[in-house]
Amino acid sequence: MKTGKTANPVAASPDVPQMIDLLIHARWIIPIQPAGITLENHSLAVNDGRIVGLLPRNESETRFSAAEVVELGQHVLTPGFVNLHTHAAMTLLRGLADDLPLMNWLQDRIWPAEAKHVTDAFVYDGTRLAAAEMLRGGITCCNDMYFFPDAAARAFDAMGMRAMLGITVLEFPTRYASDANDYLSKGLAVRDAWRDHPLLSFSLAPHAPYTVSDTTFERIATLAAQLDLPVHIHVHESRNEIEEGQKQSGMRPLARLDRLGLVNPALIAVHAVHLDTTDLALLASTGASVAHNPTSNMKLASGACPVAKLVAQGINVGLGTDGAASNNRLDILQEMRHAALLAKLTADDPTVLDAHTVLGMATLGGAKAMGLADEIGSLEIGKYADLCAIRLDEWIAQPCFDPASHLIYVAGREQVSHVWVAGQCRVKAHTLIDFNESALLGTVNLWQNNLQV
Amino acid sequence: MKTGKTANPVAASPDVPQMIDLLIHARWIIPIQPAGITLENHSLAVNDGRIVGLLPRNESETRFSAAEVVELGQHVLTPGFVNLHTHAAMTLLRGLADDLPLMNWLQDRIWPAEAKHVTDAFVYDGTRLAAAEMLRGGITCCNDMYFFPDAAARAFDAMGMRAMLGITVLEFPTRYASDANDYLSKGLAVRDAWRDHPLLSFSLAPHAPYTVSDTTFERIATLAAQLDLPVHIHVHESRNEIEEGQKQSGMRPLARLDRLGLVNPALIAVHAVHLDTTDLALLASTGASVAHNPTSNMKLASGACPVAKLVAQGINVGLGTDGAASNNRLDILQEMRHAALLAKLTADDPTVLDAHTVLGMATLGGAKAMGLADEIGSLEIGKYADLCAIRLDEWIAQPCFDPASHLIYVAGREQVSHVWVAGQCRVKAHTLIDFNESALLGTVNLWQNNLQV
């Protein structure tokens, strides 16, 4: 056991360096809070998995004495990225079917493949692949929605990645569950089994307004309030969904969710592509969050979420990759680039979603939506040391005038060099730690062979 | 000197293997012509810089005896990519100013930086950096438009990259030239000096309808016809350009160019974002080509070129990166992804611009626009061996069900492993050959320091 630790970072005398686990010196640090700033030649101090200091480098070595010191001389250090919407296990279906109309894609390719193949083992293997891909690209936390959440929990636990697992709810049967009650009871049992895990948490995840009944939504609203759980749902993804919803319930799906008690700060509204002024006002007045998935929305021709309007109205926005069957990369650097580009095009204004705004969405915006804004999403003292370091000195990306805009418009995920989750190093020298690439690849190849039949 | 060479690849007897320079065995080959196919376990034979065979692997070693054999067991081999619009030397301004309104960006940041810094040395150094970036990412040929084309020619020559250099024309003075006649006479002299170079060719590059007079356009039309040169021009990039053009000339800029004799198969219309039905009909009936730059168009909020309509009307389309001040990567894999995503969104149809269509734009579409369709752009016998090999077996990109769609939606340029230009290897094992990284980086750092002042 290390000595000299203190729970209160300011308790250490300035004359006696505080003993800590880790001190990171970085050329640049973007703390996200305060917003819009890039610190140069600063250091981040970590102890017991949490941030205990962020200060100029020349002060750091008198303030702290660290068991491990990491030099990031040509890197920018940011909070670990938050992927606010994914179906992690669908990495095994990456590129199974592209360039198809949405309903053919779902009904002829994705759903049959899922019906045939999605088991506990599929979800465990697919989620490990997804976690590996996400961690390697600087994503330290994701908001997952899929079947067999216990398998996903085991996978994220094995990979050391922070995740919120959706208690997925549908009215119709799959290999995982038979009806809404069955999905809920199985999911809540998994939550009970994992409730003390330091990196895992749970949401209620009714799939969409068109797959879940009023009765079930009301039960979910009650459970969400009782158990203090976020509600993770696809909503207003396509025009057709809204039209059909209006035919069936007489109201737009978001308005129906509001009537059923679900539009509030716990709501993570995924996609929210088609929003009229009433929808926008509803989201703004209730404190709900939006998970924006620009790549998926473009690839499936769903439309463009009016993100600049959301920002202007103070609606919290995070970024998601969606699943790898509709993207096909779980790459938050790509999502940041696409969010910026798409917003400028959609708003007809190149100044919207500037680099720092987009970085905020991919970190604190996601954390806030997941109810984790006190724990992660920015480099503030007391928060977990979920961190991502990105090398900016590769010749192919030179020159670099502004590290923040470089992350949005130039950097690729291959430039991510180090990743920590709650102070534990998961990626070092661009390589996942404790990760048996060839073993996982062998497993993935077996699934691919099965799926190709 | 090698023996047994023959100018006619079919002249070799099937019993005696033909002696050749290079035989490449690839897991997959996408030849572009015939369109829409992916060959598995085929081989490409190269001699004297040109393709002399494309055949099943198991036949290749009896047909050919090669001085060098390259095994690409987990790769897809494609034609080298063609970047149909760039300002190569502007890599030195990469990310100098982002997230600004177009006119502030140009007038307050880019033009002053150019006025102060753009010299022969700037263009030579910036173009070498651009050529290195492009080759490293599988681009073997680009269509460049900038000042000091002699410096650019020396740079492309030094890097062994195929390029078409624009004889840029403006009415107003820069550090390079004083008026339209001066730009033309300097540019034509450079063309004379380099006219026998095997990799370099020239276009006439009037900057845009709003910066070039009718008199100059008429002279350019005459020169283009006399000298058989393509005409490379920015056109219909923004709504404002069209409105101002209509005010000044009483007609839309494309119609004005047509009146001046410039809309014909030699025209490379760059951007062509805002096209009404008359514009589309004009392009379709005249055989002009469009250089589509999706990243630049989104980032500057110019709008979205209606590419699906162009394809439906049979208009030839190639892809461009634009310059690194407005993109900020010279990365054709990114442009392919953005072209596919943006077209689906714009057309409200996820089936448009499928993977093979986009691959065709980034290769043969560009070649055709540049008048080089008989020489490059597809893997057909007799064409130059301009080639790109991309590894598809990295775990982070698994599984891979369809190599073509994998290139569009999954692959990153870091997966480019080998590049050949006219049969000469330029990239091997993901690394540029004969390239002194640290020397170039030192030069780039000096420019960055100057520009930051």
Boltz contact constraints between the chains, C-beta under 6 A:
constraints:
  - contact:
      token1: [A, 94]
      token2: [B, 399]
      max_distance: 6.0
  - contact:
      token1: [A, 95]
      token2: [B, 401]
      max_distance: 6.0
  - contact:
      token1: [A, 95]
      token2: [B, 402]
      max_distance: 6.0
  - contact:
      token1: [A, 95]
      token2: [B, 405]
      max_distance: 6.0
  - contact:
      token1: [A, 95]
      token2: [B, 406]
      max_distance: 6.0
  - contact:
      token1: [A, 96]
      token2: [B, 401]
      max_distance: 6.0
  - contact:
      token1: [A, 98]
      token2: [B, 405]
      max_distance: 6.0
  - contact:
      token1: [A, 99]
      token2: [B, 351]
      max_distance: 6.0
  - contact:
      token1: [A, 99]
      token2: [B, 354]
      max_distance: 6.0
  - contact:
      token1: [A, 101]
      token2: [B, 350]
      max_distance: 6.0
  - contact:
      token1: [A, 101]
      token2: [B, 351]
      max_distance: 6.0
  - contact:
      token1: [A, 133]
      token2: [B, 396]
      max_distance: 6.0
  - contact:
      token1: [A, 136]
      token2: [B, 396]
      max_distance: 6.0
  - contact:
      token1: [A, 298]
      token2: [B, 341]
      max_distance: 6.0
  - contact:
      token1: [A, 298]
      token2: [B, 345]
      max_distance: 6.0
  - contact:
      token1: [A, 299]
      token2: [B, 341]
      max_distance: 6.0
  - contact:
      token1: [A, 300]
      token2: [B, 350]
      max_distance: 6.0
  - contact:
      token1: [A, 301]
      token2: [B, 344]
      max_distance: 6.0
  - contact:
      token1: [A, 301]
      token2: [B, 345]
      max_distance: 6.0
  - contact:
      token1: [A, 301]
      token2: [B, 348]
      max_distance: 6.0
  - contact:
      token1: [A, 301]
      token2: [B, 349]
      max_distance: 6.0
  - contact:
      token1: [A, 301]
      token2: [B, 350]
      max_distance: 6.0
  - contact:
      token1: [A, 328]
      token2: [B, 409]
      max_distance: 6.0
  - contact:
      token1: [A, 328]
      token2: [B, 410]
      max_distance: 6.0
  - contact:
      token1: [A, 329]
      token2: [B, 410]
      max_distance: 6.0
  - contact:
      token1: [A, 341]
      token2: [B, 298]
      max_distance: 6.0
  - contact:
      token1: [A, 341]
      token2: [B, 299]
      max_distance: 6.0
  - contact:
      token1: [A, 344]
      token2: [B, 298]
      max_distance: 6.0
  - contact:
      token1: [A, 344]
      token2: [B, 301]
      max_distance: 6.0
  - contact:
      token1: [A, 345]
      token2: [B, 298]
      max_distance: 6.0
  - contact:
      token1: [A, 345]
      token2: [B, 301]
      max_distance: 6.0
  - contact:
      token1: [A, 348]
      token2: [B, 301]
      max_distance: 6.0
  - contact:
      token1: [A, 349]
      token2: [B, 301]
      max_distance: 6.0
  - contact:
      token1: [A, 350]
      token2: [B, 101]
      max_distance: 6.0
  - contact:
      token1: [A, 350]
      token2: [B, 300]
      max_distance: 6.0
  - contact:
      token1: [A, 350]
      token2: [B, 301]
      max_distance: 6.0
  - contact:
      token1: [A, 351]
      token2: [B, 99]
      max_distance: 6.0
  - contact:
      token1: [A, 351]
      token2: [B, 101]
      max_distance: 6.0
  - contact:
      token1: [A, 354]
      token2: [B, 99]
      max_distance: 6.0
  - contact:
      token1: [A, 395]
      token2: [B, 437]
      max_distance: 6.0
  - contact:
      token1: [A, 395]
      token2: [B, 441]
      max_distance: 6.0
  - contact:
      token1: [A, 396]
      token2: [B, 133]
      max_distance: 6.0
  - contact:
      token1: [A, 396]
      token2: [B, 136]
      max_distance: 6.0
  - contact:
      token1: [A, 398]
      token2: [B, 444]
      max_distance: 6.0
  - contact:
      token1: [A, 399]
      token2: [B, 94]
      max_distance: 6.0
  - contact:
      token1: [A, 399]
      token2: [B, 444]
      max_distance: 6.0
  - contact:
      token1: [A, 399]
      token2: [B, 448]
      max_distance: 6.0
  - contact:
      token1: [A, 401]
      token2: [B, 95]
      max_distance: 6.0
  - contact:
      token1: [A, 401]
      token2: [B, 96]
      max_distance: 6.0
  - contact:
      token1: [A, 402]
      token2: [B, 95]
      max_distance: 6.0
  - contact:
      token1: [A, 405]
      token2: [B, 95]
      max_distance: 6.0
  - contact:
      token1: [A, 405]
      token2: [B, 98]
      max_distance: 6.0
  - contact:
      token1: [A, 406]
      token2: [B, 95]
      max_distance: 6.0
  - contact:
      token1: [A, 409]
      token2: [B, 328]
      max_distance: 6.0
  - contact:
      token1: [A, 410]
      token2: [B, 328]
      max_distance: 6.0
  - contact:
      token1: [A, 410]
      token2: [B, 329]
      max_distance: 6.0
  - contact:
      token1: [A, 412]
      token2: [B, 412]
      max_distance: 6.0
  - contact:
      token1: [A, 414]
      token2: [B, 414]
      max_distance: 6.0
  - contact:
      token1: [A, 437]
      token2: [B, 395]
      max_distance: 6.0
  - contact:
      token1: [A, 441]
      token2: [B, 395]
      max_distance: 6.0
  - contact:
      token1: [A, 444]
      token2: [B, 398]
      max_distance: 6.0
  - contact:
      token1: [A, 444]
      token2: [B, 399]
      max_distance: 6.0
  - contact:
      token1: [A, 448]
      token2: [B, 399]
      max_distance: 6.0
